[in-house]
Amino acid sequence: PSGAGKLLVVPMVGSHWLSMQEVVEKLSERGHEVVVVMPEVSWHMEASQAYKVVTHPVTQPLEELDGTF
């Protein structure tokens, strides 16, 4: 047994987050206080009740991000 801790997660957008999301949610379920920092504009990153989300502004609108890729 161990005590729950605090975790700050600053993932890269895309596959990094897709790989981490399940782990972050499981840590939250086990009692850890999790804060995820994500950009205001993103394809894959979404808010969840499992963790607190803090967003940061970006200069690119979603349409421009779509056009880049």
Backbone as CSV, one residue per row, in Angstrom:
resi,resn,N_x,N_y,N_z,CA_x,CA_y,CA_z,C_x,C_y,C_z
1,PRO,0.834,-1.204,0.000,0.000,0.000,0.000,0.872,1.258,0.000
2,SER,0.379,2.257,-0.685,1.099,3.531,-0.697,0.094,4.666,-0.693
3,GLY,0.540,5.827,-0.247,-0.328,6.992,-0.213,-0.447,7.594,-1.597
4,ALA,-1.562,8.234,-1.839,-1.776,8.877,-3.132,-0.923,10.128,-3.226
5,GLY,-0.489,10.460,-4.428,0.337,11.634,-4.643,-0.258,12.558,-5.661
6,LYS,0.501,13.583,-5.951,0.082,14.557,-6.951,0.932,14.367,-8.184
7,LEU,0.293,14.498,-9.343,0.984,14.269,-10.607,0.627,15.374,-11.591
8,LEU,1.644,16.020,-12.159,1.451,17.018,-13.204,1.868,16.377,-14.519
9,VAL,0.967,16.370,-15.494,1.223,15.729,-16.781,1.207,16.796,-17.868
10,VAL,2.308,16.883,-18.615,2.409,17.820,-19.734,2.790,17.007,-20.967
11,PRO,1.798,16.345,-21.576,2.099,15.468,-22.718,2.261,16.235,-24.011
12,MET,2.946,15.610,-24.935,3.004,16.127,-26.291,1.663,15.767,-26.939
13,VAL,1.216,16.575,-27.852,-0.049,16.314,-28.535,0.128,15.109,-29.455
14,GLY,-0.916,14.318,-29.581,-0.893,13.191,-30.512,-0.623,11.873,-29.832
15,SER,0.228,11.073,-30.439,0.426,9.709,-29.975,0.963,9.633,-28.555
16,HIS,1.732,10.632,-28.126,2.225,10.613,-26.745,1.050,10.596,-25.769
17,TRP,0.077,11.457,-26.035,-1.082,11.526,-25.150,-1.923,10.262,-25.256
18,LEU,-2.128,9.754,-26.453,-2.939,8.546,-26.622,-2.339,7.381,-25.840
19,SER,-1.032,7.327,-25.766,-0.361,6.273,-25.006,-0.480,6.489,-23.498
20,MET,-0.532,7.736,-23.077,-0.528,8.065,-21.652,-1.912,8.135,-21.017
21,GLN,-2.922,8.422,-21.793,-4.237,8.741,-21.256,-4.772,7.649,-20.329
22,GLU,-4.694,6.416,-20.724,-5.211,5.326,-19.897,-4.452,5.226,-18.577
23,VAL,-3.152,5.407,-18.625,-2.336,5.357,-17.409,-2.723,6.498,-16.466
24,VAL,-2.904,7.691,-17.023,-3.294,8.856,-16.224,-4.649,8.603,-15.553
25,GLU,-5.600,8.054,-16.292,-6.922,7.773,-15.732,-6.845,6.723,-14.623
26,LYS,-6.027,5.701,-14.809,-5.875,4.657,-13.772,-5.242,5.234,-12.509
27,LEU,-4.252,6.101,-12.667,-3.630,6.732,-11.505,-4.652,7.563,-10.735
28,SER,-5.508,8.261,-11.470,-6.564,9.046,-10.832,-7.532,8.143,-10.070
29,GLU,-7.907,7.022,-10.675,-8.810,6.068,-10.024,-8.211,5.534,-8.728
30,ARG,-6.896,5.446,-8.672,-6.209,4.920,-7.491,-5.947,5.992,-6.433
31,GLY,-6.499,7.187,-6.659,-6.435,8.210,-5.633,-5.419,9.309,-5.835
32,HIS,-4.684,9.263,-6.921,-3.713,10.322,-7.191,-4.437,11.562,-7.695
33,GLU,-3.936,12.720,-7.303,-4.480,13.981,-7.800,-3.704,14.320,-9.071
34,VAL,-4.390,14.321,-10.217,-3.725,14.490,-11.507,-4.187,15.784,-12.168
35,VAL,-3.211,16.575,-12.636,-3.481,17.781,-13.412,-2.801,17.596,-14.761
36,VAL,-3.581,17.757,-15.837,-3.058,17.608,-17.196,-3.058,18.980,-17.861
37,VAL,-1.897,19.389,-18.378,-1.764,20.654,-19.089,-1.895,20.358,-20.580
38,MET,-2.846,21.019,-21.232,-3.044,20.781,-22.660,-3.347,22.087,-23.385
39,PRO,-3.044,22.136,-24.688,-3.331,23.343,-25.464,-4.837,23.522,-25.664
40,GLU,-5.243,24.771,-25.876,-6.660,25.048,-26.132,-7.130,24.372,-27.413
41,VAL,-6.244,24.234,-28.394,-6.578,23.616,-29.679,-5.831,22.293,-29.789
42,SER,-6.584,21.214,-29.946,-5.958,19.898,-30.033,-6.895,18.940,-30.748
43,TRP,-6.329,17.936,-31.405,-7.140,16.916,-32.062,-7.575,15.834,-31.089
44,HIS,-6.678,15.348,-30.273,-6.938,14.160,-29.476,-7.138,14.405,-27.984
45,MET,-6.692,15.521,-27.497,-6.731,15.751,-26.057,-8.068,16.361,-25.666
46,GLU,-8.716,15.736,-24.676,-10.018,16.198,-24.212,-10.041,16.215,-22.695
47,ALA,-10.927,16.995,-22.158,-11.113,17.028,-20.714,-11.761,15.727,-20.248
48,SER,-11.568,15.420,-18.992,-12.146,14.209,-18.412,-12.464,14.485,-16.956
49,GLN,-13.402,13.756,-16.415,-13.705,13.889,-14.992,-12.661,13.179,-14.145
50,ALA,-11.810,12.375,-14.769,-10.799,11.619,-14.032,-9.638,12.501,-13.588
51,TYR,-9.433,13.641,-14.241,-8.311,14.505,-13.909,-8.677,15.960,-14.172
52,LYS,-7.936,16.859,-13.542,-8.148,18.289,-13.749,-7.378,18.702,-14.989
53,VAL,-7.961,19.579,-15.791,-7.323,20.055,-17.013,-7.020,21.547,-16.876
54,VAL,-5.793,21.911,-17.234,-5.394,23.311,-17.317,-4.977,23.532,-18.763
55,THR,-5.604,24.499,-19.429,-5.272,24.748,-20.832,-4.353,25.956,-20.957
56,HIS,-3.606,25.975,-22.035,-2.775,27.129,-22.344,-3.112,27.591,-23.757
57,PRO,-3.057,28.903,-23.991,-3.413,29.426,-25.309,-2.372,29.053,-26.361
58,VAL,-2.838,28.926,-27.581,-1.963,28.677,-28.722,-2.311,29.675,-29.813
59,THR,-1.391,29.907,-30.714,-1.622,30.906,-31.763,-2.290,30.324,-32.996
60,GLN,-2.338,29.002,-33.102,-2.890,28.340,-34.282,-4.342,27.933,-34.066
61,PRO,-5.266,28.362,-34.941,-6.633,27.835,-34.855,-6.654,26.398,-35.386
62,LEU,-7.693,25.669,-35.071,-7.810,24.270,-35.484,-7.767,24.121,-37.004
63,GLU,-8.367,25.046,-37.726,-8.370,24.974,-39.187,-6.946,25.032,-39.739
64,GLU,-6.109,25.890,-39.160,-4.728,26.013,-39.611,-3.940,24.741,-39.270
65,LEU,-4.214,24.193,-38.108,-3.562,22.943,-37.704,-3.942,21.825,-38.671
66,ASP,-5.210,21.748,-39.036,-5.678,20.748,-40.006,-4.971,20.935,-41.352
67,GLY,-4.851,22.178,-41.808,-4.226,22.463,-43.086,-2.753,22.114,-43.121
68,THR,-2.090,22.228,-41.988,-0.659,21.931,-41.909,-0.403,20.451,-42.147
69,PHE,-1.303,19.622,-41.666,-1.123,18.182,-41.800,-1.939,17.640,-42.935
